[in-house]
Amino acid sequence: MKELLLTEAREEDLGFLLGMWNAPSVMRYAGYPEGRCWSETDIQAWWDAYLAERRRSGEDETQLILRTGDGTAIGESHYGPVSEGFEVGDWRKPEGVRCFMTDIKLLPQYWGRGIGTQGMRMIVEFIFANTRCKLLVVPPHMDNPPAFRVYEKAGFLLTGIEAWEGHEMMELTRDRFKELYSG
């Protein structure tokens, strides 16, 4: 396996995030088939709002950067708490359960090499180690079988519940995480 690092995003990562989020190949399954089409002003406004939310939420809201061993940014993940009463499509957050939502995106040149699975496992470990999350969810697009495989290999289970058009929710409980990751 390739040496990977997982770091919290810094302001100097905004150029990387802007390029990644504007890439149609990266964003097509995230609801942006043309990319986000953001400008530098847009990404800076997002960063400012992200920092404000992070201060408000006690750092439960976190933007992560996946890097190669030499520090090169190759992917990203965002996670945050799902609010009580939240529902999307047919999926509803279980009442009283501390739930977080996350994902992973990689630059296309890193697809198909096991890096997504390795990175997602690191993200799962980071979230369960640094939050009080009891249920972690991801909403991959049904037309993206590689994403389903990445999440399944990281321990997520299919729910059979459509989250929103074209997306199915997958879940990983803290108890299942402990069973799978304790060795």
N, C-alpha and C positions, 0 to 999 in steps of 0.2 A: 504494500500500500504506500501511496505517496504521503510524505509528511505534510500535514495540514495544521493550520493554526486557526483558532476562532477568537476574534477580538471584537470588542464593542466598537461601533462606528465612531469615527472622529470627523471633525469638519473637513480635514484634508481628504476624506473619502468621498466627498460630494461629487467630484468629477467622475469617479468610477461609477457611483450610483446613477448619476445622470445618464451616462453612456449605456449602462445596463438597462435601466428602465425605459430608455428611448428605443431600445432594440426590439423590433417586431418579433424576431425569432425567440427572444427571451420572454416577452410579455403576452404572446398570443393566447396562452391558456389562462392568463390572469385577467382576461377581460379587456385587454388593450391590443387588438390585432395589428395596430399601426404603431405600437409603442405608446408611451405616455405623452410624447410630443411636448415635453417640458423644456423650458429655458433655464438658464443659470439663475434667473430671478425666481422661477418656480421652485427649483430645488432648494434655494436658500430659504424661501418662505416655508417649505416643508420642514427643513432642518430646525428653524426657529420654533415652529409649532410642535415638532417632535420633542425638542428640549423642554418646552413648557409643559407638555403632557408628562414627560418623564419626571419632572420636578413634582408635579401634582400627584402622580401615581406611585411615588416612592420607588421609582426605577423598575417597576414591574413591566413597563413598556420599554422594550429594548430593540435596537437595530444592531444586528451583528454582521460582521464581514468575515467571510471564509477566505483564507490566504494559503498560498503554498508556503513551504518551509522558509523560503527567502523573503517572505513578506508580500509577494505579489497578490493583489486582490483578484479572486476568481469567482466569487459568488457572494450572496447575501441572504440573510434571513431576518425576519422581523417577528417578534412575539409580543403578545400583550394579553391582559385579562379580558375575558368575555363577561359583559355586564349581566346582572340578574335580569331575567325576563327576555334576554336576547333570543331572537329567532330569525332564521333565514331559510326560505323555502319551507321544507317540511321538518327541518332540524330545529330543535329547541334546546337551549342550555338547560341541563338538569338543575332543578331548583336546589339552592343551598350548597352546590358543589363548586369549589374554586377551580375554574376552568380557564385555560389559555388557548389561544389560536396561534399557529405558526405556519411556516412554509420554508421552502428553499428554492433559490434560483441560482443557476450557474451560467457562466459564459459558455456559448455553444462548443467551443473547442475542448471543453472539459466533460462533455456529455459522453455517456456510454463507456466509461472507464472505471466505474465503481466509486468515483469521487463524490457523487451525490449521496450515495448510501453512507459512505464514511463521514461526510460532512453532516448529514442529517442525524446520525447517531451522536455526533459531538454536540449538536444543537439540543437534542433530547436530553443528554446528560447535563448540559449547561442549565437548561430550564429547570429540571427537577432538582438540581443542586442549589440553585440560586433563588428559587421562588417557593411559595407554598401551594403550587399547582397540584391538584388532585386528578384532573382530567385534561389531557392535551389533545387538541383536535387540529386536523388539517383538511382542507377542502380541494383535493386535486380535481382537475377537469377530466371528464370521462373519456375524452379523445386523446389523453396523454398517458398511455400505458406505462411508459418509463417512470413517471411520477408515482403511480400506484406501486410499482415494484420497489422504488426507493423507500416509500413510506412503510410498506409491508416489511421490508428487511430491517427497518428501524423499529419494528414492533407494533405499528398501528394496525388496527383491525377495521375492515369495512363495516359500515353500519347498515348499508342498503338504503340510506336516507338521502334524498336529493337535497342539497343545501340551497342551491339556486341553480338556475338554468345551466345544465351541463356539468355541474359539480356535485360530487358525492362526498359526504363527510366520513372521515376516518378518525378513530379514537384510540388513545393510549392512556390507560389509567396509571396512577403512581404505583399501585400494587403490581400490575403487569410489568411496568418498568423495572421494579425491584427484582422480579423473577428473572427477567431477560438479561439484565445488565449487571447482576451481582457476581458474575464469575470472572 
